[in-house]
Amino acid sequence: MDFWDNVIETNISATFRLTQEVLRGMVERGSGHVVNVSSVVARQVFPNVAVYSATKHALAAFSEALRLEFHSKGIRVSEVAPGLVGDTDFLRYTENPTFLNGIKSRPYKPIASTDVARTILCALTTTGATDVSLLEVRPMGQP
């Protein structure tokens, strides 16, 4: 339960609280852009990542609701959903041997966090009335 609580606190509660804080200023200015990083497992779940998938699904729903609620205030909301990323702490905190063996046996290489950062930059640099609601970035060959 401690691991689950930590995943829920990090992926849902902290994101909700931070978003609430930054939205206040965005609403006052009449502009802004919220970018939430979810995961492809928000929509395509795998064994042994139930709680992680559930939190990322909640973040995807939260992002879409914010997009619909705040567009009239000049605020854009984007969700960036990476596939397997190799240089994060996620794998360091995962102790499930079945899951770790599954990661190692995949026929594709993980992407880097810099690939995710470039995708976020893509969402942020769109102009005009463009609304980038969802960008998925996966390793080549990841289903």
C-alpha positions in Angstrom: 0.0 0.0 0.0 2.9 2.4 0.7 4.1 2.1 -2.9 0.5 2.6 -4.2 0.0 5.6 -2.0 3.3 7.1 -3.3 2.2 6.6 -6.9 -1.2 8.1 -6.3 0.3 11.1 -4.4 2.9 11.8 -7.2 0.7 11.2 -10.3 -2.6 12.5 -9.1 -2.7 14.5 -5.9 0.4 16.5 -6.5 -0.5 17.3 -10.1 -4.0 18.3 -9.1 -2.7 20.7 -6.4 0.0 22.2 -8.6 -2.5 22.7 -11.4 -4.9 24.5 -9.2 -2.2 26.9 -8.1 -1.0 27.8 -11.5 -4.5 28.0 -13.0 -5.3 31.0 -10.8 -2.6 33.1 -12.4 -3.5 31.9 -15.9 -7.1 32.8 -15.4 -6.1 36.3 -14.1 -3.9 36.8 -17.2 -6.4 35.3 -19.6 -3.8 33.0 -21.1 -1.6 30.0 -20.3 -0.8 26.5 -21.2 -1.0 23.5 -18.9 1.0 20.4 -20.0 0.4 17.1 -18.1 2.6 14.1 -18.7 0.5 10.9 -18.6 1.5 7.7 -20.3 0.4 5.4 -23.1 -0.7 3.0 -20.3 -3.5 5.5 -19.5 -5.3 4.0 -22.5 -3.5 0.7 -23.2 -2.9 -1.2 -19.9 -0.5 -4.1 -19.3 -0.2 -6.6 -16.5 1.6 -5.5 -13.3 1.0 -1.8 -13.7 -2.6 -1.5 -12.5 -2.2 1.4 -10.1 0.3 3.3 -12.4 -2.1 2.9 -15.3 -5.1 4.0 -13.2 -3.3 7.2 -12.1 -2.3 8.0 -15.6 -5.8 7.4 -16.8 -7.0 9.8 -14.1 -4.5 12.4 -15.3 -5.7 11.9 -18.9 -9.3 12.5 -17.8 -8.3 15.5 -15.7 -6.4 17.0 -18.7 -9.4 16.6 -21.0 -11.8 18.1 -18.5 -9.5 21.1 -17.9 -9.1 21.6 -21.6 -12.9 21.8 -22.0 -13.4 24.0 -18.9 -10.7 26.6 -19.4 -10.5 27.1 -23.2 -12.9 30.1 -22.9 -10.5 31.7 -20.5 -7.6 31.6 -23.0 -5.9 28.6 -21.4 -4.8 25.6 -23.4 -4.3 22.1 -21.9 -2.2 19.4 -23.5 -1.5 15.8 -22.5 1.7 14.2 -23.5 1.6 10.5 -23.2 5.0 8.8 -23.6 5.6 5.1 -24.1 8.5 3.3 -22.4 11.1 5.9 -21.2 14.4 4.4 -20.2 16.1 7.2 -18.2 13.5 7.8 -15.4 13.2 6.7 -11.8 10.2 4.5 -12.7 12.2 1.3 -13.2 14.3 2.0 -10.2 11.2 1.9 -7.9 9.6 -1.1 -9.5 10.4 -4.3 -7.8 8.0 -6.7 -9.6 10.3 -9.2 -11.3 7.7 -10.3 -13.8 7.3 -6.6 -14.9 11.0 -6.0 -15.0 11.7 -9.2 -17.0 8.9 -8.1 -19.4 10.6 -4.7 -19.9 14.0 -6.3 -20.6 12.5 -8.8 -23.1 10.8 -6.2 -25.3 12.1 -6.0 -28.9 12.3 -2.2 -28.8 14.5 0.3 -27.1 13.1 2.8 -24.6 13.0 6.5 -25.6 14.9 9.1 -23.6 13.4 11.8 -21.4 14.7 14.4 -23.9 12.4 12.9 -26.5 9.5 13.6 -24.1 10.8 17.1 -23.5 10.9 17.8 -27.3 7.3 16.6 -27.6 6.3 19.0 -24.8 8.1 21.8 -26.6 6.1 20.9 -29.8 2.8 21.3 -27.8 3.9 24.6 -26.3 5.1 26.1 -29.5 1.9 25.7 -31.5 0.3 29.0 -32.3 -3.0 30.6 -33.0 -6.2 28.7 -32.3 -4.4 25.4 -32.3 -5.3 23.1 -29.4 -3.0 20.2 -29.0 -5.0 18.0 -26.7 -2.9 14.8 -26.9 0.5 13.8 -28.2 1.7 10.2 -27.8 5.4 9.5 -28.2 6.6 5.9 -28.3 9.7 3.9 -29.0 9.8 2.7 -32.6 8.0 -0.6 -32.6 6.2 -0.2 -29.3 2.5 -1.3 -29.8 
